[in-house]
Every structure is written in structure tokens, then in C-alpha cells.
Amino acid sequence: MPIIVTLDVMLAKRKMRSKDLAQFVNITEQNISLLKSGKVKGLRFETLEKICDVLDCQPADILMYEKNSPEE
């Protein structure tokens, strides 16, 4: 998948646990885990906004686009 989720990196930089982020954003810890692993098909802008607010970051700090390699 060309969208890479680097939420785990930002959590580490902010010294925050997934459990704490889930509480602040008001979503389940399992949904945070799915998001971190890139196993979600979509993300509401409202949720992304809350995550960025809590982590004091920009969407580009937790989402990255990477072109598929020609071999794929």
C-alpha cells in the first residue's frame, strides 16, 4: 500500500502510549492499533484532526505517500 502510517514514530517522539491517545481521541485502543499497522481502509478527517491536536503535529507527520515500485 502506498500510504505509510508512521503514528508509532510520532507516539514515541511524544512519549505517549496508544492507550492514552485512544482516550484523548475517544476511539478504541484496538482502532489505534489497526491504524498504526496500516490495516485500516479509511480515516475520518475529524479523527485525524483530533490525533494531530493531541500529538501537536501535522497530518504529514503521521501519514506518508510512497509510490509503488515497478516490480509490484
DRENFISE-367159 format. One line per 3 residues: number of its first residue (from 1); their letters; for each residue x, y, z of N, C-alpha, C. Coordinates in steps of 0.1 Angstrom, whole numbers, plus 5000, padded with zeros to 4 digits. Example, Ala and Ser with C-alpha at 12.3 -4.5 7.8 and 13.67 -1.06 7.14 Angstrom:
# DRENFISE-367159
1	as	5132 4943 5078 5123 4955 5078 5132 4967 5078 | 5128 4978 5071 5137 4989 5071 5129 5000 5079
# end
This chain:
# DRENFISE-367159
1	mpi	5008 4988 5000 5000 5000 5000 5009 5012 5000 | 5006 5022 4991 5015 5034 4991 5013 5044 5002 | 5003 5043 5010 5002 5052 5022 5008 5045 5034
4	ivt	5018 5051 5040 5025 5045 5051 5021 5053 5064 | 5017 5046 5074 5013 5053 5087 5025 5052 5096 | 5029 5064 5101 5040 5065 5110 5036 5070 5124
7	ldv	5024 5066 5127 5018 5071 5140 5027 5066 5152 | 5032 5054 5151 5040 5048 5162 5053 5057 5164 | 5058 5062 5153 5070 5071 5155 5067 5083 5162
10	mla	5055 5089 5158 5051 5102 5165 5047 5099 5180 | 5041 5088 5182 5038 5085 5196 5051 5084 5205 | 5061 5077 5199 5074 5076 5206 5080 5089 5208
13	krk	5080 5098 5198 5086 5112 5199 5079 5119 5210 | 5066 5117 5212 5058 5125 5222 5057 5117 5235 | 5064 5106 5235 5064 5097 5248 5050 5095 5253
16	mrs	5042 5091 5243 5028 5088 5246 5024 5074 5243 | 5016 5067 5251 5011 5054 5248 4999 5054 5239 | 4997 5043 5232 4985 5042 5224 4972 5043 5232
19	kdl	4973 5037 5244 4961 5037 5253 4957 5052 5256 | 4967 5060 5259 4964 5074 5263 4959 5082 5250 | 4965 5079 5239 4960 5086 5227 4945 5082 5224
22	aqf	4942 5069 5225 4929 5065 5223 4919 5072 5232 | 4923 5074 5245 4914 5081 5254 4912 5095 5250 | 4922 5102 5246 4921 5116 5243 4913 5118 5230
25	vni	4914 5109 5220 4908 5110 5208 4894 5104 5208 | 4891 5096 5219 4878 5089 5221 4875 5079 5210 | 4885 5070 5207 4884 5059 5199 4890 5047 5207
28	teq	4887 5035 5202 4892 5023 5210 4907 5022 5207 | 4914 5015 5217 4928 5012 5216 4930 5003 5204 | 4921 4994 5202 4922 4985 5190 4922 4993 5177
31	nis	4914 5003 5176 4914 5011 5164 4927 5019 5162 | 4933 5023 5173 4947 5029 5172 4957 5019 5167 | 4956 5007 5172 4965 4996 5168 4963 4993 5153
34	llk	4951 4992 5149 4948 4990 5135 4954 5001 5126 | 4952 5013 5131 4957 5025 5123 4973 5024 5123 | 4979 5021 5134 4994 5021 5134 4999 5010 5125
37	sgk	4992 4999 5124 4996 4988 5115 4993 4990 5100 | 4985 5001 5097 4981 5003 5084 4970 4995 5078 | 4963 4988 5087 4952 4979 5083 4939 4985 5082
40	vkg	4938 4998 5082 4925 5005 5080 4923 5009 5066 | 4911 5010 5061 4908 5014 5047 4905 5028 5046 | 4902 5035 5058 4899 5049 5057 4901 5055 5071
43	lrf	4901 5068 5071 4903 5076 5084 4895 5089 5082 | 4886 5091 5092 4878 5103 5092 4887 5115 5094 | 4885 5126 5087 4892 5138 5089 4891 5143 5104
46	etl	4879 5141 5110 4877 5145 5124 4886 5138 5133 | 4888 5125 5130 4897 5117 5139 4912 5121 5136 | 4915 5123 5124 4929 5128 5121 4932 5141 5127
49	eki	4922 5150 5127 4923 5163 5134 4926 5162 5149 | 4918 5153 5155 4920 5151 5170 4934 5145 5173 | 4938 5135 5165 4951 5129 5167 4962 5140 5165
52	cdv	4961 5148 5155 4971 5159 5153 4971 5169 5164 | 4959 5172 5169 4958 5181 5180 4964 5176 5193 | 4962 5163 5196 4967 5157 5208 4983 5156 5207
55	ldc	4987 5152 5195 5002 5150 5193 5009 5162 5189 | 5002 5173 5187 5008 5186 5182 5016 5184 5170 | 5010 5178 5160 5017 5175 5147 5008 5178 5135
58	qpa	5014 5177 5123 5007 5178 5111 5003 5164 5105 | 4993 5163 5097 4990 5150 5091 5002 5144 5084 | 5010 5152 5078 5022 5146 5071 5032 5140 5081
61	dil	5031 5143 5094 5040 5137 5104 5036 5123 5107 | 5023 5119 5103 5019 5105 5107 5014 5097 5094 | 5013 5104 5083 5009 5098 5071 5019 5101 5060
64	mye	5023 5091 5052 5033 5093 5042 5029 5086 5029 | 5031 5092 5018 5028 5086 5005 5041 5080 4999 | 5041 5068 4994 5053 5062 4988 5048 5055 4975
67	kns	5053 5059 4964 5049 5053 4951 5053 5038 4951 | 5045 5030 4945 5047 5016 4943 5060 5014 4935 | 5068 5004 4938 5079 5001 4930 5075 4995 4917
70	pee	5083 4996 4906 5079 4990 4893 5077 4975 4894 | 5083 4968 4904 5082 4954 4905 5068 4949 4909 | 5061 4958 4916 5048 4954 4922 5037 4954 4911
# end
